[in-house]
Protein backbone atom coordinates (compact mmCIF):
# COMPACT_ATOMS: atom_id res chain seq x y z
CA UNK A 1 0.00 0.00 0.00
CA UNK A 2 0.97 3.62 -0.58
CA UNK A 3 -0.10 6.60 1.51
CA UNK A 4 -0.12 10.18 0.25
CA UNK A 5 -0.23 13.19 2.54
CA UNK A 6 -0.88 16.61 1.03
CA UNK A 7 -0.20 20.03 2.47
CA UNK A 8 -0.28 23.65 1.39
CA UNK A 9 -3.85 24.42 0.41
CA UNK A 10 -5.86 27.40 1.53
CA UNK A 11 -7.33 30.74 0.57
CA UNK A 12 -5.49 33.14 -1.71
CA UNK A 13 -6.36 36.26 -3.66
CA UNK A 14 -6.43 36.44 -7.44
CA UNK A 15 -2.92 36.77 -8.76
CA UNK A 16 -1.39 35.19 -5.69
CA UNK A 17 0.70 32.06 -5.29
CA UNK A 18 0.52 28.82 -3.38
CA UNK A 19 2.70 25.75 -3.16
CA UNK A 20 1.32 22.27 -2.64
CA UNK A 21 3.35 19.36 -1.36
CA UNK A 22 2.54 15.67 -1.35
CA UNK A 23 4.65 13.10 0.45
CA UNK A 24 4.31 9.42 -0.42
CA UNK A 25 5.15 6.53 1.89
CA UNK A 26 4.79 2.79 1.84
CA UNK A 27 5.49 0.31 -0.93
CA UNK A 28 6.46 2.78 -3.64
CA UNK A 29 7.48 1.52 -7.06
CA UNK A 30 10.83 2.78 -8.26
CA UNK A 31 9.32 4.04 -11.50
CA UNK A 32 6.10 5.93 -11.03
CA UNK A 33 4.12 8.98 -11.99
CA UNK A 34 3.14 11.55 -9.41
CA UNK A 35 0.94 14.52 -9.94
CA UNK A 36 -2.16 16.48 -9.20
CA UNK A 37 -5.77 16.38 -10.25
CA UNK A 38 -8.37 18.92 -9.25
CA UNK A 39 -12.12 18.97 -8.99
CA UNK A 40 -13.79 22.38 -9.26
CA UNK A 41 -17.26 22.84 -7.79
CA UNK A 42 -19.91 20.97 -9.80
CA UNK A 43 -17.35 19.75 -12.33
CA UNK A 44 -15.48 16.55 -13.03
CA UNK A 45 -12.00 15.83 -11.79
CA UNK A 46 -9.31 16.93 -14.23
CA UNK A 47 -5.57 16.46 -14.56
CA UNK A 48 -3.51 19.49 -13.57
CA UNK A 49 0.05 18.26 -13.92
CA UNK A 50 2.11 15.11 -13.67
CA UNK A 51 5.77 14.15 -13.49
CA UNK A 52 7.41 10.81 -13.99
CA UNK A 53 10.35 9.57 -11.94
CA UNK A 54 12.81 10.63 -14.63
CA UNK A 55 11.49 14.19 -14.65
CA UNK A 56 9.31 14.42 -17.76
CA UNK A 57 6.29 16.60 -17.09
CA UNK A 58 2.80 17.10 -18.45
CA UNK A 59 0.48 20.06 -17.85
CA UNK A 60 -3.11 20.92 -18.54
CA UNK A 61 -3.33 23.75 -21.07
CA UNK A 62 -5.14 25.90 -18.53
CA UNK A 63 -2.16 25.97 -16.17
CA UNK A 64 0.79 26.05 -18.56
CA UNK A 65 3.09 28.96 -17.81
CA UNK A 66 1.56 29.47 -14.35
CA UNK A 67 2.05 26.16 -12.53
CA UNK A 68 5.27 24.20 -12.12
CA UNK A 69 5.48 20.62 -10.94
CA UNK A 70 8.63 19.16 -9.43
CA UNK A 71 9.60 16.13 -7.42
CA UNK A 72 12.23 14.97 -4.99
CA UNK A 73 12.69 11.25 -5.59
CA UNK A 74 14.81 10.82 -2.46
CA UNK A 75 11.90 12.11 -0.38
CA UNK A 76 9.13 10.60 -2.55
CA UNK A 77 7.58 14.05 -2.59
CA UNK A 78 5.94 16.02 -5.37
CA UNK A 79 5.41 19.77 -5.38
CA UNK A 80 3.10 22.06 -7.30
CA UNK A 81 4.05 25.72 -7.44
CA UNK A 82 1.02 27.74 -8.49
CA UNK A 83 1.44 31.34 -9.57
CA UNK A 84 -0.92 33.92 -11.03
CA UNK A 85 -3.87 32.12 -9.54
CA UNK A 86 -7.31 32.74 -10.98
CA UNK A 87 -10.82 32.14 -9.66
CA UNK A 88 -11.07 29.23 -12.13
CA UNK A 89 -8.32 27.50 -10.16
CA UNK A 90 -10.65 27.14 -7.18
CA UNK A 91 -11.01 23.41 -6.57
CA UNK A 92 -10.14 20.50 -4.37
CA UNK A 93 -6.66 19.38 -5.41
CA UNK A 94 -5.78 15.71 -5.17
CA UNK A 95 -2.31 14.27 -5.22
CA UNK A 96 -1.88 10.92 -6.93
CA UNK A 97 0.78 8.33 -7.53
CA UNK A 98 0.52 5.88 -10.41
CA UNK A 99 2.34 2.59 -10.07
CA UNK A 100 2.95 1.83 -13.73
CA UNK A 101 3.91 -1.82 -13.29
CA UNK A 102 1.05 -2.72 -10.94
CA UNK A 103 -1.34 -0.44 -12.87
CA UNK A 104 -2.60 1.02 -9.61
CA UNK A 105 -3.40 4.61 -8.67
CA UNK A 106 -3.17 5.93 -5.14
CA UNK A 107 -4.81 9.16 -4.01
CA UNK A 108 -4.36 11.74 -1.32
CA UNK A 109 -7.24 13.02 0.76
CA UNK A 110 -7.54 16.27 -1.17
CA UNK A 111 -6.84 19.84 -0.18
CA UNK A 112 -9.07 22.84 -0.86
CA UNK A 113 -7.76 25.84 -2.74
CA UNK A 114 -9.97 28.88 -2.97
CA UNK A 115 -8.99 31.86 -5.08
CA UNK A 116 -10.94 34.98 -4.21
CA UNK A 117 -11.23 38.14 -6.27
Secondary structure, DSSP 8 states (H G I E B T S, - for coil): -EEEEEE--EEEETT--EEEEEEEEES--SSEEEEEEEE-TTS-EEEEEEEETT--EEE-GGGTTTEEEEEETTTTEEEEEE-S--GGG-EEEEEEEEETTTTEEEE---EEEEEE-
